[in-house]
Amino acid sequence: MHRAIRVIIGFLVLTAGLQVLALAPSREHSKWLNLPAEQLLDMADKDFADGSSKDTALMCYTIVANRYEPSMTQEQKVQCKDANMRLWSIYFYDFYDYPKCFDCLTRANEIATESDIQDANIFLGFGCMYQTISEECNNYDLGTTAFKYYQRALATGMKTHDDKHTDMASTDVLSMAHVQGGLSQIKDIWQNYLQLPEDNETWILRRYNKMLYQAFNNVEQKRYDEAIKMYDSQLQLIDTTQYSRLIYFTHVEKAKVHAMTGDYRRAIEALKQSERIAVDLEMKDCKLEVYKMLAQFYQQLGDHGSREHYYNQYTQLKDTLTNYQQLASVSEMEFRNELKGMEQEMSEMRQHREVMSVVALTSLGFLLALAVLLYLVYRKNGELTRSNQSLYQKNVEMLRAEEEERRMRRQLQDKEAPVTHTDNDVKYKSSHLSDEDKEQLLSRIQEVMENTDEIFSPEFSLERLAMLSDSKSKYVSQVINEYYEQNFNNFLNSFRIKEACKRMGDLDNYGNYTIEAISESVGFKSRSTFVTSFKRITGLTPSQYQRMARKEAQQ
């Protein structure tokens, strides 16, 4: 018996030793968990300002952000709020991870609300998020939401005498008002802004914003020459590297005015200035915007070669950003694992010392340690089960919401007169689709994918989808890529996986089906492809999903 105990104890000691060795690369960071927030923020700010690597900044900001407790002092709460805002900035400008950005902003806002902290920067962040997504999706309503957040940021900045964010918000408010119905809707808040003093630190930006108001007003009054002159005056005012993004923005607005007058050559000259700034400073979001505009302006001039060049630049950069988001997601998971490893290492080291000291006194200590270990395993298993259950419920709710949306869309279509597609609707006159063509083709693609069981045939192809959509393969592929940002196979698999989820929940008709049978019934030829796609889309394996569906049906 004693020999058995010694063997088990030896095994546990050896295992603990191996775990410590395995976690050795992260031991350098373990000590950070106990550092004061001031020191962590200082380390992170230095790494953030350096710009070469954000690893230290991510680690330190995350540790501080995750420390939040309602019982903290006001100063500690501000630190947690600021750490979340720094994380938002990194995820937005470096990783383009919008869901993570929204999560950080939400947590920062919750802390500020609970702690009665007024921070204009939080509303600026929300405005920037909604504006970016609005522009990428051409969604006017999201732009309206961004506009409201910018106005809250401006009002909060003026109330708290936050000059920096007040001036930043003012620029955004003017820009959004100009595209969201005109400057007249911000009359009151603009008059309040005009009353603010112009000291040595603020006068350039406030002067710039006042000139921007005049420029936009001239545009709205169709005084285009005066608007151009005002933009030129702005460029003279801010002609320093400190205001690179404002210089970029001003050239873009100047180009838009030239385009309004039909002078596309001067519009292109202005955009070339913006392009140089975006390229020199590696501002990917700005490059994406300027490439798209240059392609449109060259199209107006009939210069199809230059149009193709910049359109290719635009699509390649967009693909690169999509791939970068995926890589960033992997990097983020690795980072999270490293952080968990640090916490686990410290916990296991403490447990190891406690177990060894107890074992040295009595064998009862070993039994206690074993009970603790079993409890931890049980708790971890419970957390995993709850996490999987949460994923399952989210998928079920998503499927129900999509089904309801589909039902409502059918009702609307039934009420409308049927649309007859003429040859000109589908036989495009040129090799390029107009925005209207794309919207019509997108609607037909959705109709086929939502109402045609043929998509669950293993032989269903892009060519067949194009035929059913009354179009050509290359146009269908283009629309799927632009609107869904994925290729045909991933697009098709997403519909098949959703149908597989429905069938797993339909126990009356598919209760006796195996995973392989479900996979084949929705068109997958390979079990491995089915499992990989299912996990990517739902976050669960097919077995986990089926087990939860059956469990829910029995309740």
Residue pairs with C-beta under 8 A, 6 or more apart in sequence:
5 363
5 366
8 366
9 359
9 366
12 355
12 369
13 352
13 356
16 348
16 352
19 345
19 348
20 345
20 348
20 349
23 341
23 342
23 344
23 345
26 338
26 341
26 342
26 345
27 345
29 59
29 338
29 342
30 342
30 345
30 346
32 40
32 59
32 60
32 63
32 342
33 63
33 342
33 343
33 346
35 63
37 64
37 67
37 76
37 79
37 80
37 83
38 79
40 60
40 61
40 63
40 64
41 60
41 61
41 64
41 79
41 82
41 83
43 56
43 60
44 56
44 57
44 59
44 60
44 61
44 64
44 83
44 86
45 57
45 86
47 53
47 54
47 55
47 56
47 57
47 60
48 54
48 57
48 86
48 89
48 90
54 90
54 94
55 335
57 86
57 90
58 87
58 90
58 335
59 335
59 338
59 339
61 83
61 84
61 86
61 87
61 90
62 83
62 87
62 335
62 339
63 339
64 79
64 80
64 83
65 80
65 83
65 84
65 87
65 104
65 107
67 76
67 80
68 77
68 80
68 107
68 111
70 114
72 80
74 115
74 117
77 111
77 114
77 115
77 117
78 115
78 117
80 111
81 108
81 111
81 112
81 115
81 117
81 119
81 122
84 104
84 105
84 107
84 108
84 111
85 104
85 105
85 108
85 119
85 121
85 122
85 125
87 100
87 104
88 101
88 104
88 105
88 108
88 125
91 97
91 100
91 101
91 104
92 98
92 101
92 125
92 128
92 129
94 328
95 324
95 325
95 328
95 331
95 332
96 284
96 321
96 324
96 325
96 328
97 325
97 328
97 329
97 332
98 129
98 132
98 133
100 332
101 125
101 129
102 129
105 122
105 125
105 126
105 129
108 119
108 122
108 125
109 122
109 126
111 117
112 118
112 119
112 122
118 156
118 159
118 160
119 156
119 160
120 152
120 153
120 154
120 156
120 157
120 160
120 162
120 165
120 166
120 169
121 153
121 162
121 165
122 153
123 149
123 150
123 152
123 153
123 156
123 169
124 149
124 150
124 153
124 165
124 168
124 169
124 172
126 146
126 149
127 146
127 147
127 149
127 150
127 153
127 169
127 172
127 176
128 146
128 172
129 146
130 142
130 143
130 145
130 146
130 149
131 142
131 143
131 146
131 172
131 176
132 285
133 139
133 142
134 140
134 141
134 142
134 143
134 145
134 146
135 143
135 289
143 176
143 179
143 180
144 180
146 176
147 173
147 176
147 177
147 180
150 169
150 172
150 173
150 176
151 169
151 173
151 186
151 189
153 165
153 168
153 169
153 172
154 166
154 169
154 170
154 173
154 189
154 193
155 189
156 162
156 165
157 163
157 165
157 166
157 168
157 169
158 166
158 192
158 193
158 196
163 201
163 202
166 193
166 196
167 202
167 205
167 206
167 209
168 205
170 193
170 205
170 206
170 209
171 205
171 208
171 209
171 212
171 246
171 249
173 186
173 189
173 190
174 183
174 186
174 209
174 212
174 213
174 216
175 212
175 249
177 183
177 185
177 186
177 216
178 216
178 219
178 220
182 220
183 190
183 213
183 216
183 217
183 220
190 213
193 209
194 210
196 202
196 206
198 206
198 207
204 237
204 238
204 243
207 237
208 234
208 237
208 238
208 243
208 246
211 230
211 233
211 234
211 237
212 234
214 230
215 227
215 230
215 231
215 234
215 253
216 227
218 224
218 226
218 227
218 230
219 227
219 257
219 260
224 257
224 260
224 261
227 257
228 254
228 257
228 258
231 250
231 253
231 254
231 257
232 254
234 246
234 250
235 247
235 250
235 251
238 246
238 247
238 250
239 247
244 277
244 281
245 283
245 286
247 273
247 277
248 274
248 277
248 278
248 283
248 286
251 270
251 271
251 273
251 274
251 277
252 270
252 271
252 274
252 289
252 290
252 293
254 270
255 266
255 267
255 268
255 270
255 271
255 274
255 293
255 297
256 267
258 264
258 266
258 267
258 270
259 267
259 297
259 300
264 297
264 298
264 300
264 301
265 301
267 297
268 294
268 297
268 298
268 301
271 290
271 293
271 294
271 297
274 286
274 290
275 287
275 290
275 291
275 294
277 283
277 286
278 286
278 287
278 290
279 287
284 317
284 321
287 313
287 317
288 314
288 317
288 318
288 321
291 310
291 311
291 313
291 314
291 317
292 310
292 311
292 314
294 306
294 310
295 307
295 308
295 310
295 311
295 314
298 304
298 306
298 307
298 310
299 307
318 485
322 485
351 369
351 372
354 369
355 365
355 366
355 369
357 365
358 364
358 365
358 366
358 368
358 369
359 365
359 366
359 369
388 540
388 544
388 548
389 548
391 538
391 539
391 540
392 538
392 540
392 544
392 545
392 548
392 549
392 552
395 501
395 538
395 539
395 540
395 545
396 501
396 505
399 498
399 501
399 502
402 498
406 450
421 470
425 440
425 470
426 470
426 471
428 437
428 475
433 441
433 475
433 478
433 479
437 475
438 478
438 479
438 482
438 483
441 469
441 471
441 475
441 476
441 479
442 479
442 483
444 469
444 470
444 471
445 465
445 469
445 476
445 479
445 480
448 455
448 465
448 468
448 469
449 455
449 465
449 492
449 495
450 495
452 468
454 460
454 464
454 468
455 465
455 492
455 495
455 496
455 523
456 496
456 499
456 521
456 522
456 523
457 523
458 520
458 523
458 524
458 525
460 492
460 523
462 473
462 476
462 477
462 488
463 473
465 476
465 488
465 492
466 472
466 473
466 475
466 476
469 476
476 488
477 487
477 488
480 486
480 487
480 488
480 491
481 487
484 491
486 494
490 533
492 523
493 524
493 529
493 533
493 537
494 533
494 537
496 522
496 523
496 524
496 533
497 522
497 533
497 534
497 537
497 538
498 537
499 522
500 518
500 519
500 521
500 522
500 530
500 534
500 542
501 538
501 545
503 509
503 510
503 513
503 518
503 521
503 522
504 510
504 518
504 542
504 545
504 546
504 549
505 549
505 552
505 553
507 549
507 550
507 553
510 518
510 521
511 550
513 521
515 527
515 530
515 542
515 543
515 546
516 527
518 542
518 546
519 527
519 530
519 542
524 530
524 533
530 542
531 541
531 542
534 540
534 541
534 542
534 545
535 541
538 545
540 548
